[in-house]
Amino acid sequence: MIEAQGLTKRYGATVAVDNLSFEVKPGKVTGFLGPNGAGKSTTMRMILGLDTPTAGDVRIDGQHYSDLKQPLRKVGALLDAKWVHPNRSARAHLNWMAASNKLPRQRVEQVLDIVGLTEVAGKRAGAYSLGMSQRLGIAGALLGDPEILLFDEPVNGLDPEGIVWIRQFMHRLADEGRTVFVSSHLLSEMALTAEELLVIGRGRLISQSSTKEFVEQASGNSIKVRSPQLGELQSALQQTGLETRVEDVEDEGKVLFVDGKVTTDQIGETAAAQGIVLHELSLQRGSLEQAFMQMTGDSVQYHAHGTEQAPPVAPAEAVVAAEQEK
């Protein structure tokens, strides 16, 4: 478990992390979300003893990271995939890490196999693509078979197959009872990966809850209804005190949406009692992206105004393809 109490970090007049308290529990993948500049990387660095808190405290199973005698056996982390010496091979790098924590050399071969780098383990790390460097970083995090794992943007540069692999691998680690703490800007991926979410903005805690609760709290749910007797159904539902709205949906015509705390069962039973035919009755959940934007909108450090002068942004697929070609 990771526990932070009143964690604060100042750089001169700038407050990067502001009185942040949270727990990251074992047995779950906990997503760490926040806008750029929210303090995520600084928080992770303080957990690992790379930055000293200005105030507050953070412990790993009750200990400071600096007090761990063989830290790789307790905590594995991937913060920067490119920190490896460029002229050192992947195998040499992992052997050096293993020796520093008195880990058996055969463990190096095991983790190389786990991340799929065995065939290129003798290649110098400086020639690796970003995706390959990510896999090497993950191998380093796994080296000591630790109980606690921290990943900062672990799917950067990975191809679709690699993204699915790391998602499933994180689930497996959590199912084994490990603590898995992962920061990512890919909200669609976090929606599939994280069971729990820790959301911060401008260094402060915004929310800590299950992913489902976060989405429901921020964006709410609605129920979509299609019927040839839409007017009659809307009238019947309004008489029960429900909030309804009719919208024109492309390729579907007029559709009724029911908001608030209501179930599909209630609507179906109301329609049946009135002899109303239903063509569709479905729950519409908000997305993690919608919820994130709503909850963190006031905490974004840099806002874009207009798009006339904005530089073009390469699609994610193009970035992945370019990295694979390196």
C-alpha positions in Angstrom: 0.0 0.0 0.0 1.1 3.6 -0.7 -0.1 6.2 1.8 0.4 10.0 1.5 -0.5 12.5 4.2 -0.4 16.2 3.6 2.1 15.7 0.8 3.4 19.1 -0.4 6.2 20.2 -2.8 7.2 23.8 -3.5 9.7 25.0 -6.0 10.3 28.6 -4.9 6.9 30.4 -5.3 5.5 27.5 -7.3 3.4 24.9 -5.5 3.6 21.7 -7.5 1.8 19.4 -4.9 -0.5 21.0 -2.3 -1.4 19.1 0.9 -2.2 15.9 -1.0 -3.5 12.9 1.0 -4.4 9.5 -0.5 -4.1 5.7 -0.3 -3.3 3.3 -3.1 -4.5 -0.1 -2.0 -3.3 -3.6 -3.2 -5.4 -5.8 -5.4 -6.5 -3.1 -7.8 -5.1 -1.0 -10.7 -5.4 2.6 -9.5 -5.2 5.2 -12.3 -3.6 8.5 -11.5 -5.1 11.3 -13.6 -4.8 15.1 -13.9 -4.2 17.8 -16.5 -0.6 18.7 -17.6 1.1 20.4 -14.7 -1.2 18.9 -12.1 1.7 17.4 -10.1 1.5 13.7 -11.0 5.1 13.2 -11.9 6.3 15.2 -8.9 4.0 13.0 -6.6 5.5 9.8 -8.1 9.0 11.1 -7.7 8.3 11.8 -4.0 6.9 8.3 -3.5 10.3 7.0 -4.8 12.4 9.3 -2.8 13.7 11.2 -5.9 12.2 14.5 -4.7 12.0 15.5 -1.0 8.6 16.8 0.2 8.5 20.3 1.4 5.9 19.1 3.9 3.9 16.0 4.6 4.9 12.3 4.3 4.5 9.4 1.9 5.2 5.8 2.9 5.3 2.4 1.2 3.8 -0.3 3.5 4.7 2.0 6.4 8.3 2.7 5.3 10.0 5.5 3.4 11.5 4.5 0.1 14.9 5.6 1.3 14.7 3.1 4.2 14.2 0.0 2.0 17.5 -2.0 1.9 16.7 -3.7 -1.4 14.1 -1.4 -2.9 13.6 -3.3 -6.2 12.2 -6.3 -4.2 9.5 -4.0 -2.8 8.9 -1.4 -5.5 9.2 -1.4 -9.2 8.8 1.8 -11.2 8.8 3.1 -14.8 9.0 6.9 -14.8 11.3 7.6 -17.8 11.7 5.0 -20.5 14.8 6.8 -22.0 16.9 7.1 -18.8 19.0 4.0 -19.8 22.6 4.7 -20.9 22.3 4.7 -24.7 25.5 2.6 -25.3 24.5 -0.1 -22.8 22.5 -3.2 -24.0 19.2 -4.1 -22.5 20.7 -7.2 -20.9 23.7 -5.3 -19.5 21.4 -2.6 -18.1 19.2 -5.2 -16.3 22.2 -7.2 -15.1 23.5 -4.0 -13.5 20.1 -3.3 -11.8 20.0 -6.9 -10.6 23.5 -6.8 -9.1 22.6 -3.5 -7.3 19.9 -5.3 -5.4 21.4 -8.8 -5.1 18.9 -10.4 -7.5 19.8 -13.6 -9.4 21.0 -13.2 -13.0 18.4 -15.7 -14.3 15.7 -13.2 -13.3 17.0 -10.9 -16.0 16.3 -13.5 -18.7 12.9 -14.1 -17.2 11.8 -10.4 -17.4 13.3 -10.0 -20.9 11.1 -12.9 -22.0 8.0 -11.5 -20.2 8.2 -8.2 -22.1 9.2 -9.8 -25.4 12.8 -8.4 -25.7 14.8 -11.6 -25.6 15.8 -11.5 -29.3 17.0 -7.8 -29.1 18.5 -8.0 -25.6 22.0 -7.5 -26.9 21.2 -4.4 -28.9 22.2 -1.1 -27.4 19.4 0.7 -25.7 20.1 4.0 -27.7 18.9 2.2 -30.9 15.6 1.2 -29.3 12.3 2.8 -30.5 10.1 4.4 -27.8 7.9 1.3 -27.7 11.0 -1.0 -27.1 12.3 1.4 -24.5 8.9 1.2 -22.7 9.2 -2.6 -22.7 12.7 -2.3 -21.2 11.5 0.0 -18.6 8.7 -2.4 -17.6 11.2 -5.2 -17.5 13.3 -3.1 -15.0 10.2 -2.5 -12.9 9.4 -6.2 -12.8 13.0 -7.3 -12.0 12.7 -7.7 -8.3 9.2 -9.3 -8.5 7.9 -6.4 -6.3 4.6 -6.1 -4.4 4.2 -2.4 -5.5 4.5 -1.1 -9.1 4.4 2.5 -10.4 4.1 3.2 -14.1 4.1 6.7 -15.6 2.6 6.7 -19.1 3.5 3.0 -19.7 1.8 2.6 -23.1 3.6 5.5 -24.8 5.0 4.2 -28.1 3.4 0.8 -27.8 1.5 -0.6 -30.8 -2.1 -1.8 -30.3 -1.0 -5.3 -29.5 1.4 -3.9 -26.9 -1.3 -1.7 -25.3 -3.6 -4.7 -24.9 -0.7 -6.7 -23.5 0.2 -4.1 -20.8 -3.5 -3.7 -19.9 -4.0 -7.4 -19.3 -0.6 -7.6 -17.6 -1.6 -4.9 -15.1 -4.9 -6.7 -14.4 -2.9 -9.9 -13.7 -0.5 -8.1 -11.4 -3.4 -6.6 -9.4 -5.2 -10.0 -9.3 -2.1 -11.4 -7.6 -2.6 -8.9 -4.8 0.0 -6.3 -5.9 -0.4 -2.6 -5.7 -0.5 -1.1 -9.2 -0.4 2.7 -9.6 -0.4 4.0 -13.2 -0.5 7.5 -14.6 -1.7 8.0 -18.2 -3.1 10.7 -20.5 -5.0 8.0 -22.5 -8.3 8.3 -20.8 -10.0 5.7 -23.0 -7.3 3.2 -22.0 -7.6 4.1 -18.3 -11.4 3.4 -18.5 -10.5 -0.1 -19.5 -7.5 -0.6 -17.2 -8.2 1.2 -13.9 -10.7 0.0 -11.3 -9.9 2.9 -9.0 -9.1 6.5 -9.9 -7.0 9.2 -8.1 -7.6 12.6 -9.8 -5.6 15.7 -9.0 -5.5 19.3 -10.3 -3.0 22.0 -9.5 -1.5 19.7 -7.0 -4.7 19.2 -5.0 -6.9 16.1 -4.7 -10.1 16.4 -6.8 -11.4 12.9 -6.4 -10.6 9.4 -5.3 -13.2 6.8 -6.1 -13.9 3.8 -8.3 -13.9 4.5 -12.0 -17.6 3.8 -12.2 -18.4 6.2 -9.4 -16.2 8.9 -10.8 -18.0 8.8 -14.2 -21.4 8.7 -12.7 -20.7 11.5 -10.2 -19.3 13.8 -12.9 -21.3 13.1 -16.0 -24.4 11.3 -14.8 -26.4 8.7 -16.7 -29.4 8.9 -18.9 -31.7 6.3 -20.5 -32.4 6.4 -24.2 -35.8 5.4 -25.5 -37.1 5.0 -29.0 -40.8 4.4 -29.6 -43.5 5.1 -32.2 -45.6 6.6 -29.3 -43.0 9.0 -28.0 -45.4 11.7 -27.0 -47.6 9.4 -25.0 -44.6 7.9 -23.2 -43.1 11.3 -22.4 -46.4 12.4 -20.9 -46.7 9.2 -18.8 -43.1 9.5 -17.5 -43.5 13.2 -16.6 -46.6 12.4 -14.6 -44.3 10.2 -12.4 -42.0 13.1 -11.8 -39.2 12.1 -14.2 -37.1 14.5 -16.2 -37.4 13.9 -19.9 -36.1 15.5 -23.1 -36.6 14.8 -26.8 -33.8 15.2 -29.2 -33.3 14.7 -33.0 -30.7 12.1 -33.4 -29.1 11.6 -36.8 -30.3 8.5 -38.6 -32.7 7.8 -35.8 -35.2 10.7 -35.8 -36.7 11.8 -32.5 -35.4 10.1 -29.4 -36.5 10.4 -25.8 -33.9 10.7 -23.0 -34.7 10.3 -19.4 -32.3 11.8 -16.8 -31.9 11.3 -13.1 -32.1 8.3 -10.8 -34.2 6.0 -12.9 -33.8 2.5 -14.1 -34.7 0.9 -17.4 -37.0 -1.4 -15.5 -39.1 1.6 -14.3 -39.5 3.0 -17.8 -40.3 -0.4 -19.3 -43.0 -1.0 -16.7 -44.5 2.4 -17.2 -44.6 1.8 -21.0 -46.2 -1.7 -20.5 -48.9 -0.3 -18.2 -49.9 2.2 -20.9 -49.6 -0.3 -23.7 -46.8 1.7 -25.4 -44.5 -0.1 -27.9 -40.8 0.3 -27.3 -38.2 0.0 -30.1 -35.2 0.7 -27.8 -34.6 1.1 -24.1 -30.9 1.5 -23.2 -28.7 3.0 -20.5 -26.4 5.7 -21.8 -23.3 6.1 -19.6 -21.0 9.1 -19.7 -17.4 8.5 -20.8 -14.4 8.8 -18.6 -13.2 11.6 -20.9 -16.4 13.6 -20.4 -16.2 13.1 -16.6 -12.5 14.1 -16.5 -13.1 17.3 -18.5 -16.0 18.3 -16.3 -14.1 17.5 -13.0 -10.8 19.1 -14.0 -11.9 22.0 -16.2 -11.0 24.6 -13.5 -7.6 23.0 -12.9 -6.1 23.1 -16.4 -2.9 25.1 -16.3 -2.7 25.9 -20.0 -5.8 26.7 -22.0 -5.9 26.9 -25.8 -7.9 29.8 -27.2 -9.0 29.2 -30.8 -7.4 26.9 -33.4 -6.3 29.4 -36.1 -2.7 29.5 -34.9 -2.5 26.0 -33.4 0.2 23.8 -34.9 -1.0 20.5 -36.5 -1.0 17.5 -34.2 0.0 14.1 -35.6 -2.6 11.4 -35.0 -1.6 8.8 -32.4 -1.5 6.1 -35.1 1.1 8.1 -37.0 3.3 8.5 -33.9 3.2 4.8 -33.2 4.0 4.0 -36.8 6.9 6.4 -36.8 8.3 4.9 -33.6 8.0 1.4 -35.0 10.1 2.4 -38.0 13.0 3.6 -35.9 
